[in-house]
Amino acid sequence: MVHLDYRLAKPIYTQIADGVREQIVSGVLKHGDKLPSVRELAGTLAINPNTIQRSYRQLEAEGWIVTVPGKGCFVCGTDA
């Protein structure tokens, strides 16, 4: 889903958020699409779940995604 470059000075959570934003803007992720769960994405990327959670919180604060308790995170739209 997201490519991480550990050599960059940019924090991992920012790289994840940027990757999700890029996928939303390019149309890979569309309005209403469900994002992978925090645990699922953390396992896929082999990083701490708290890092994923921080990325998702940032995206939600910016209006890119919405979290539905008990259901997961979903794409809101392309407007930031």
Contacts in CASP RR format, 6 or more apart in sequence:
PFRMAT RR
TARGET T0000
AUTHOR 0000-0000-0000
METHOD contacts of the structure
MODEL  1
MVHLDYRLAKPIYTQIADGVREQIVSGVLKHGDKLPSVRELAGTLAINPN
TIQRSYRQLEAEGWIVTVPGKGCFVCGTDA
1 20 0 8 1.000
1 23 0 8 1.000
1 36 0 8 1.000
1 41 0 8 1.000
1 44 0 8 1.000
2 15 0 8 1.000
2 16 0 8 1.000
2 19 0 8 1.000
2 20 0 8 1.000
2 23 0 8 1.000
2 41 0 8 1.000
2 45 0 8 1.000
3 19 0 8 1.000
4 12 0 8 1.000
4 15 0 8 1.000
4 16 0 8 1.000
4 45 0 8 1.000
4 47 0 8 1.000
5 15 0 8 1.000
6 12 0 8 1.000
8 15 0 8 1.000
10 18 0 8 1.000
12 47 0 8 1.000
12 51 0 8 1.000
13 51 0 8 1.000
13 52 0 8 1.000
13 54 0 8 1.000
13 55 0 8 1.000
13 58 0 8 1.000
14 55 0 8 1.000
14 58 0 8 1.000
16 41 0 8 1.000
16 45 0 8 1.000
16 51 0 8 1.000
16 52 0 8 1.000
16 55 0 8 1.000
17 55 0 8 1.000
17 58 0 8 1.000
17 59 0 8 1.000
20 29 0 8 1.000
20 35 0 8 1.000
20 55 0 8 1.000
20 59 0 8 1.000
20 64 0 8 1.000
20 65 0 8 1.000
21 59 0 8 1.000
21 64 0 8 1.000
21 80 0 8 1.000
23 29 0 8 1.000
24 64 0 8 1.000
24 75 0 8 1.000
24 77 0 8 1.000
24 78 0 8 1.000
25 78 0 8 1.000
27 78 0 8 1.000
29 35 0 8 1.000
29 75 0 8 1.000
30 75 0 8 1.000
31 75 0 8 1.000
31 76 0 8 1.000
31 77 0 8 1.000
31 78 0 8 1.000
32 74 0 8 1.000
32 75 0 8 1.000
32 76 0 8 1.000
32 77 0 8 1.000
33 74 0 8 1.000
33 75 0 8 1.000
34 71 0 8 1.000
34 72 0 8 1.000
34 73 0 8 1.000
34 74 0 8 1.000
35 41 0 8 1.000
35 56 0 8 1.000
35 65 0 8 1.000
35 72 0 8 1.000
35 73 0 8 1.000
35 74 0 8 1.000
35 75 0 8 1.000
36 44 0 8 1.000
37 72 0 8 1.000
38 49 0 8 1.000
38 52 0 8 1.000
38 53 0 8 1.000
38 56 0 8 1.000
39 49 0 8 1.000
41 52 0 8 1.000
42 48 0 8 1.000
42 49 0 8 1.000
42 51 0 8 1.000
42 52 0 8 1.000
45 52 0 8 1.000
56 65 0 8 1.000
56 67 0 8 1.000
56 73 0 8 1.000
59 65 0 8 1.000
59 73 0 8 1.000
60 66 0 8 1.000
60 67 0 8 1.000
60 73 0 8 1.000
62 80 0 8 1.000
63 76 0 8 1.000
63 79 0 8 1.000
63 80 0 8 1.000
64 75 0 8 1.000
64 76 0 8 1.000
64 77 0 8 1.000
64 80 0 8 1.000
65 73 0 8 1.000
65 74 0 8 1.000
65 75 0 8 1.000
65 76 0 8 1.000
66 73 0 8 1.000
66 74 0 8 1.000
66 76 0 8 1.000
67 73 0 8 1.000
67 74 0 8 1.000
68 74 0 8 1.000
END
